[in-house]
């Protein structure tokens, strides 16, 4: 789980896939990794506040490593590599480098999973068209303009160029996409099903709050 942050996605992967032998969360930030480890420690001791927003449970299969993707990704030893809400934090050339590293890190028939923003959706297209809102978001996401211009289609093409034989795209939410890239001997190239799998936009309006 590359760019795991405080480990939310890593823990969810572990819960979703009990058959997995090992799940490693990797992040370049020492602060994020420290929080991820501390949350598990607090949970194991029963010291985590019950009001914590995400479920945290100790799992011996899960570990967290402070490292860059380049330093951590091993060759041909992973079944799955995950990039969840990571790519929009990168300039396109860095994404293309990482997707090649992910390909090299996977065993034959391994998969790369990507989940991120889709600026082809009406919700994110409208947000980008609002100069005030988009400038506020971009203040903490320095590569967001480049990411939006690069687009999901080029991301999928870059995965195919890195050697993935089949790259499948579909809607994950009303504003996000899911990409699964297969490292197999044969495949169908890029298969984009985002339009036919489009989901309602259930995100809150920018002025709304949860009750």
C-alpha positions in Angstrom: 0.0 0.0 0.0 2.2 2.8 -1.4 1.5 6.2 0.2 -0.4 4.7 3.0 -0.5 7.8 5.2 -1.8 6.9 8.7 -2.7 3.4 7.6 -6.4 3.6 7.0 -6.3 2.0 3.6 -3.8 -0.6 4.7 -6.0 -1.7 7.6 -9.0 -1.9 5.3 -7.1 -4.0 2.8 -6.2 -6.4 5.6 -9.8 -6.6 6.7 -11.1 -7.1 3.2 -8.6 -9.8 2.3 -8.1 -12.2 5.2 -6.3 -14.7 2.9 -3.4 -12.2 2.3 -0.3 -13.4 4.0 1.3 -9.9 4.5 0.2 -6.3 3.9 2.8 -3.6 4.1 1.9 0.1 4.3 4.6 2.4 2.9 5.0 6.1 3.2 7.8 8.6 2.8 6.6 10.6 5.8 8.0 9.6 9.2 5.2 11.4 10.9 2.5 9.4 9.0 4.2 6.1 9.7 4.6 7.0 13.4 0.8 7.7 13.7 0.0 4.5 11.8 2.0 2.4 14.2 0.8 4.3 17.3 -2.8 3.8 16.4 -2.3 0.1 16.2 -0.4 0.2 19.5 -3.1 2.2 21.3 -5.8 -0.1 19.9 -4.0 -3.2 21.2 -3.7 -1.7 24.6 -7.4 -0.7 24.6 -6.4 2.9 24.9 -7.8 4.2 21.7 -10.7 6.6 22.1 -14.0 4.9 21.0 -14.8 8.0 19.1 -11.9 7.5 16.6 -13.2 7.9 13.1 -11.8 4.7 11.6 -11.8 1.2 13.0 -8.3 0.2 14.2 -7.4 -3.4 15.1 -4.0 -5.0 15.6 -3.2 -7.5 12.8 0.0 -9.5 12.8 0.0 -9.5 9.0 0.2 -5.7 8.8 3.3 -3.6 9.1 4.3 -0.1 8.2 7.5 1.0 6.6 8.9 4.5 6.2 10.4 4.6 2.6 9.9 6.0 -0.8 8.3 3.9 -3.5 11.7 3.7 -5.3 13.5 2.5 -2.2 10.9 0.0 -1.1 9.3 -1.7 -4.1 11.1 -5.1 -4.6 11.4 -6.9 -7.8 8.8 -9.6 -8.7 7.7 -10.3 -5.2 4.3 -8.6 -4.7 0.9 -10.0 -5.6 -0.8 -6.6 -5.5 0.5 -3.0 -5.3 -2.0 -0.3 -4.3 -2.0 3.5 -4.9 -5.0 5.0 -3.1 -5.4 8.7 -3.4 -1.7 9.1 -4.2 -1.4 9.9 -7.9 -2.9 13.3 -7.6 -0.1 14.3 -5.3 2.5 13.6 -8.0 3.7 15.3 -11.2 3.0 13.1 -14.3 6.6 12.1 -14.8 6.7 10.8 -11.2 3.6 8.8 -11.8 5.0 7.3 -14.9 8.2 6.3 -13.0 6.2 4.8 -10.1 3.8 2.8 -12.4 6.9 1.2 -14.0 8.3 0.4 -10.6 5.0 -1.2 -9.7 5.1 -3.3 -12.8 8.6 -4.5 -12.0 7.7 -5.2 -8.4 4.8 -7.5 -9.2 4.9 -11.3 -9.7 3.6 -12.6 -13.0 -0.2 -12.3 -13.0 0.1 -9.6 -10.3 -2.1 -6.5 -10.2 -1.8 -2.8 -9.7 -4.8 -1.1 -8.1 -5.3 2.7 -8.3 -8.1 4.7 -6.8 -8.2 8.5 -7.3 -10.0 11.6 -8.4 -11.6 11.7 -11.9 -11.8 15.2 -13.3 -13.9 13.8 -16.2 -16.8 13.6 -13.7 -19.2 16.5 -13.5 -18.5 17.0 -9.8 -14.8 17.6 -10.2 -15.2 19.4 -13.5 -17.5 21.9 -11.8 -15.2 22.3 -8.9 -12.2 23.0 -11.2 -14.3 25.6 -13.0 -14.8 27.5 -9.7 -11.7 29.6 -9.3 -12.1 30.3 -5.6 -12.8 26.7 -4.6 -10.2 25.2 -6.8 -7.5 27.7 -5.6 -8.3 26.7 -2.0 -7.9 23.0 -2.7 -4.8 23.5 -4.9 -3.1 25.4 -2.1 -2.5 22.0 -0.4 -2.3 20.0 -3.6 0.4 21.6 -5.7 0.2 19.2 -8.7 -3.6 19.2 -9.0 -3.7 21.2 -12.2 -1.1 19.0 -13.8 -3.0 15.9 -12.6 -6.3 17.2 -14.0 -4.7 18.0 -17.4 -2.9 14.7 -17.6 -6.2 12.8 -17.2 -7.3 9.3 -16.3 -7.0 8.2 -19.9 -3.3 9.0 -20.1 -2.8 7.4 -16.7 -4.2 4.2 -18.1 -2.1 4.5 -21.3 1.0 5.0 -19.2 0.2 1.7 -17.3 -0.1 -0.1 -20.6 3.2 1.5 -21.8 4.8 0.2 -18.6 4.1 -3.3 -19.7 0.6 -4.1 -18.2 -1.3 -6.3 -20.6 -4.7 -5.2 -19.5 -5.8 -2.0 -17.8 -9.4 -1.7 -16.7 -11.1 1.5 -15.6 -14.5 2.0 -14.0 -16.3 4.4 -11.7 -15.6 4.0 -8.0 -17.8 6.8 -6.7 -19.5 9.7 -8.4 -16.2 11.5 -8.5 -13.5 8.8 -8.3 -12.3 6.0 -10.6 -10.8 2.6 -10.0 -8.0 1.2 -12.2 -6.9 -2.4 -12.2 -3.8 -3.2 -14.3 -2.9 -6.9 -14.9 0.7 -8.1 -15.4 -0.1 -11.1 -17.6 1.1 -12.7 -20.8 -1.9 -11.5 -22.7 -4.7 -8.9 -22.3 -7.1 -6.5 -24.0 -5.1 -3.3 -23.5 -7.0 -0.4 -22.0 -10.7 -1.1 -21.3 -12.5 2.1 -20.1 -15.9 1.4 -18.6 -16.3 4.6 -16.6 -19.3 5.9 -18.5 -21.3 2.7 -18.3 -20.5 2.3 -14.6 -21.1 5.9 -13.7 -22.5 6.4 -10.2 -24.5 9.2 -8.7 -22.6 12.1 -7.1 -23.3 11.7 -3.4 -20.6 14.2 -2.2 -21.8 17.0 -0.1 -22.2 20.4 -1.7 -19.4 22.8 -0.8 -21.7 24.7 1.6 -23.3 21.6 3.3 -22.3 20.0 6.5 -23.1 16.6 7.9 -25.8 16.6 10.6 
